[in-house]
Amino acid sequence: VGWESADVEFIATRLSLVPMKGGKPPRKVVITQGCDPTVVAIRGHVTKYPVVALPKEKLVDTNGAGDAFV
């Protein structure tokens, strides 16, 4: 893409501004980062949501996709 950045908030912002085809509603970009805050971007506006740390024995990944919060 050529953004030359590893800044998650910057990337989420840019992705949220990519137009949708066919008059669909704006993109909603959600980036999870394990125990780091979840980043949500809509129309170029970023909101970060803290993740509450859980003990390892309370973690459950029912999808098996490796996307559980840690």
VEXDOVEX-519750 format. One record per residue: residue number from 1; x, y, z of N, C-alpha, C in turn; residue in one letter. Coordinates in steps of 0.2 Angstrom, whole numbers. Layout:
residues N
> NUM X Y Z X Y Z X Y Z A .
...
END
This chain:
residues 70
> 1 4 -6 0 0 0 0 4 6 0 V .
> 2 10 6 3 15 11 2 14 16 8 G .
> 3 11 14 14 11 19 19 17 19 23 W .
> 4 21 15 23 28 15 26 27 16 34 E .
> 5 22 13 37 21 14 44 19 7 48 S .
> 6 21 7 54 19 1 58 14 3 63 A .
> 7 12 10 63 8 13 68 1 10 67 D .
> 8 -2 6 72 -8 3 71 -14 8 70 V .
> 9 -14 13 74 -19 18 73 -19 22 67 E .
> 10 -13 23 64 -13 26 57 -16 22 52 F .
> 11 -14 15 52 -16 10 47 -24 10 48 I .
> 12 -26 9 54 -33 8 55 -37 15 52 A .
> 13 -34 20 53 -37 27 51 -38 26 43 T .
> 14 -32 25 40 -32 25 33 -36 20 30 R .
> 15 -37 14 33 -41 8 30 -48 11 31 L .
> 16 -50 14 36 -57 16 37 -59 21 32 S .
> 17 -54 25 29 -56 30 24 -56 27 17 L .
> 18 -55 21 16 -55 18 9 -63 17 7 V .
> 19 -65 20 2 -72 20 0 -75 13 -1 P .
> 20 -81 11 1 -84 5 -1 -87 6 -8 M .
> 21 -88 0 -11 -91 0 -18 -99 0 -17 K .
> 22 -102 2 -22 -109 1 -22 -113 5 -17 G .
> 23 -111 11 -15 -115 15 -10 -116 11 -3 G .
> 24 -111 6 -1 -112 3 5 -110 8 11 K .
> 25 -112 7 17 -110 11 23 -102 11 23 P .
> 26 -100 16 27 -92 17 28 -89 11 31 P .
> 27 -83 10 30 -79 4 33 -79 5 41 R .
> 28 -79 -1 44 -78 -1 51 -72 -5 52 K .
> 29 -66 -3 54 -60 -6 55 -59 -8 62 V .
> 30 -58 -14 64 -57 -17 71 -50 -21 71 V .
> 31 -45 -18 75 -39 -22 75 -38 -24 82 I .
> 32 -38 -30 84 -36 -33 90 -29 -34 91 T .
> 33 -26 -33 97 -19 -34 98 -18 -38 104 Q .
> 34 -21 -43 106 -20 -47 112 -22 -43 118 G .
> 35 -17 -42 122 -18 -38 128 -17 -31 128 C .
> 36 -15 -29 122 -15 -21 120 -22 -19 118 D .
> 37 -23 -12 119 -30 -10 117 -32 -12 110 P .
> 38 -39 -13 109 -42 -14 103 -43 -8 100 T .
> 39 -41 -7 93 -42 -1 89 -48 -1 85 V .
> 40 -52 4 85 -58 4 81 -58 10 77 V .
> 41 -58 10 70 -58 16 66 -64 16 62 A .
> 42 -68 22 62 -74 23 57 -73 30 55 I .
> 43 -73 31 48 -73 37 45 -67 41 47 R .
> 44 -61 38 48 -55 42 50 -55 43 57 G .
> 45 -60 41 61 -60 43 69 -58 36 72 H .
> 46 -53 37 76 -50 31 80 -52 31 87 V .
> 47 -55 25 90 -56 24 97 -52 18 99 T .
> 48 -49 19 105 -46 13 108 -50 10 114 K .
> 49 -50 4 114 -54 1 120 -49 -4 124 Y .
> 50 -48 -3 130 -43 -7 134 -46 -14 135 P .
> 51 -41 -18 136 -42 -25 136 -41 -27 144 V .
> 52 -45 -30 147 -44 -32 154 -40 -39 154 V .
> 53 -35 -39 157 -31 -45 158 -34 -50 162 A .
> 54 -34 -57 159 -37 -62 163 -31 -67 164 L .
> 55 -32 -71 170 -27 -76 171 -28 -82 165 P .
> 56 -22 -85 164 -22 -89 158 -27 -95 158 K .
> 57 -29 -97 164 -34 -103 165 -41 -100 163 E .
> 58 -42 -94 162 -49 -91 161 -49 -90 153 K .
> 59 -44 -90 149 -44 -89 142 -47 -94 138 L .
> 60 -52 -93 134 -55 -98 130 -56 -95 123 V .
> 61 -53 -99 118 -53 -97 111 -58 -102 108 D .
> 62 -64 -101 107 -69 -106 105 -69 -106 97 T .
> 63 -66 -101 94 -65 -101 87 -59 -106 84 N .
> 64 -54 -106 88 -48 -109 86 -44 -105 81 G .
> 65 -46 -99 81 -43 -95 76 -37 -91 78 A .
> 66 -36 -92 85 -30 -88 88 -31 -81 89 G .
> 67 -38 -79 89 -39 -72 90 -42 -70 97 D .
> 68 -41 -74 102 -43 -73 109 -39 -67 112 A .
> 69 -42 -63 116 -38 -58 120 -34 -62 125 F .
> 70 -28 -59 126 -24 -62 132 -23 -57 137 V .
END
